[in-house]
């Protein structure tokens, strides 16, 4: 769907300091190769991911999977005794069976927050190609092209026009995409986790946003941001496609709770297949947001990170299973939505303090029960869509 700059702004209702943020230009997306890899399609009046076997696929993923809590001193020799210091054994014997039993059909984002503060806020590493193979499930993978995440406290902003940025992107694609390009289990690639194009959080207030939002009050400023974002999305897209022409590009995971410049989204449109969002809100607000972006851009939308938490009797946060079920049910009713990824984690550490199992692998039985029931209901919905297609 192509819309004019004026109608895009009018329909978006995006405001910044009392001013509507206008878009740039549009374009066509690049999709995966149908029949061998995950691709996009439309069936039964809605958008879907299409699995390599041709069946409609709504991604139901768990985020944040890291074994380090098993190695807390309080756990003694649990990691060595049970898993023999082997990631392969842990992924095959614990993680994959759990995710399948709980009804998840993919992994959304493996990295887990391990420190959080105003001077550093860091995540564990992403899985390697080999680790994804041991897991044996569909997965999404993050490409570390740049570090202007909204939680990032230490790294200076990149300069997209510099030759070293393009060199770095080529290296990232060479290191990651060249190895994953033939994997039918890979759904697609994410970029930045909540990019700070025009907003900041306390952690990165010292360096400010990537682009000064005051400039968006002028046409020249809006064009400057559009051109800057176009360079970023073009360079990253070209780096991926140099080494992998097969997989979907899921792009940045925009923070729906902060200002999103329409120029950035419009610049991304020719170079990503999906618009991905983080949105920690109740189902009504989440669905309204995803519907708005889908209708404005024509792109399929993915809720790439979301959770509704409640406080447990032990003082830790836990998942609200009923709210998860309601969110998933509502998202299934959105014709533009192709998936829902739960902001986990698999194992609870002392930074996030929320997970489906605690550091000693004790399960949150109540949440797991509700999540499993909702996921199995969604699996039946997908099976019915496959029969009808």
Buried (B, 14 or more C-beta within 10 A) or exposed (E): EEBEBEEBBEEBEBEBEEEBBBBBEBBEBBBBEEEEBBBBBEBEEBBBBBBBEEBBBBBBBBBBBBBEBBBBEEBEEBBEEBBEEBBBEBBBEBBBEBBEEBBBBBBBBBBBBBEBEEEEBBBBEBBBBEBBBBBEBBBBBBBBBBBBBBBBBEEEBBEBEEEEBBEBBBEBBEEBBEBBBEBBBBBBBBBBBBBBBBBBBEBBEEBBBBBEBEBBEEEEBBBBBBBBBBBBBBBBBBBBBBBBEBBBBBBBBBBBBBBBBBBBBBBBBBBBBBBBBBBBBEBEEBBEBBBBBBBBBBBBBBBBBBBBBEEBEEEBBBBBBBBBBBBBBBBBEBBBBBBBBBBBBBBBBEBBBBBBBBBBBEBBEBBBEBBBBBBEBBBEBBEEBBEEE
